[in-house]
Amino acid sequence: MHESIFRDTDFKSFLELVLKMSRIISIGTSVPLYGTKQGVILNYMHDAYGNEEVSRKLNILFNHSGIETRYSVVSDFANPKKETHLLNGVQGLKNVEERMNIFKENAVSLAIRAIQNSIEKINTTVSNFGFTHLITVSCTGLYAPGIDAELVEQLNLPNDIFRTSINFLGCNAAFHALKLGDMIARTEEDAKVLIVCVELCTLHFQPKNNHDNLLSNTIFGDGAAALIITSDSYGKKHQHKGLSIDGFYSLLLSNGKNLMGWNITPVNFEMILDSRVPEFIGDEIESIILKASKKFNIQPESINNWAIHPGGKKILDTIKKQLQLADIDLHYSYKILSEYGNMSSPTILFVLNEILESQLKSNETIFSIGFGPGISIETALFTYVE
């Protein structure tokens, strides 16, 4: 009898845990000072490479990028006389140590601006809100003590706050942070989780003549995003509208592992970005959607909004074609790509922020997809709640 009662109680507790939900109650964004039009950046690239054949390739890539503006923490790309943050004249390149010093000088302030933007949207302050958990994300800079420790100090967060970092997972790292934040908020009703993604992609520029570098130099920019996750019960109690986190589905496609990745070199973090990535993702995307939809127990045709990581225009074009989506379905992904480029991990949060600030109706769904080294696919389902 006692054993039966124990099992019933245990199952009831488990069921209550499973039924608990978490909620994104705010998303904030920030970009660095130096916003530069693609045409100006293209002129800088022509000068930096100094090669007529490369210039022809760059002209094609830039003209088909779907990007109008990108941002950087350094002024190099906007300065026709070439600042020397990344280049020591035409022949020399700053090394990875010097680039990490620039990261240290700029990453935290950019992250703080995103945090302040997120906290202002719920009409409070960092000190009054009382964060209990801090998760930082980056793949473009590493040092210790890191961003998390500096945020604790500069924002006067509790020195015993739960903190952890997700590093070097690429463009879809925000999904990993979201999964952790969701788990925390589901299991701790009073948790107030702060997630911060900050990437300074442009620090890793080098004028190397291969497709990976030419494409990277065409699409990547700098930016930061912060979001706040609480339990659903906290969100309801304090009347915070937001996105209920319904679930995640992940898939590792190891047959594409050589198509996307990072290498640390004496010069920089060098991006591996094969030209076959859009085609590879396009071949897999329908199967991925069906598998994820089955886990989420929804029909793909019932999805109200799509938040696709704008890894590049060709990726968005391919997904739109394969899934037979309309232009409006990927409007926000194209918009973020045009206005900021691909900022790696914060980018999907910029897209979600645009959707969250649109005229959503209660219970509308958002299906989100990200891509990263591996090739790893991350998906998430959200529902707008009031």
Secondary structure, 3 states (H helix, E strand, C coil): CHHHHHHHHHHHHHHHHHHCCEEEEEEEEECCCEEEEHHHHHHHHHHHHCCHHHHHHHHHHHHCCCCCEEEECCCHHHCCCCCCCCEECCCEECCHHHHHHHHHHHHHHHHHHHHHHHHHCCCCCHHHHCCCEEEEEECCCCCCCCHHHHHHHHCCCCCCCEEEEEECCHHHHHHHHHHHHHHHHHHCCCCEEEEEEEEEHHHHCCCCCCHHHHHHHHHECEEEEEEEEEEHHHHHHCCCCEEEEEEEEEEECHHHCCCEEEEECCCCEEEEECCCHHHHHHHHHHHHHHHHHHHHCCCHHHCCEEEECCCCHHHHHHHHHHCCCCHHHHHHHHHHHHHHCECCCCHHHHHHHHHHCCCCCCCCEEEEEEEECCCEEEEEEEEEEC
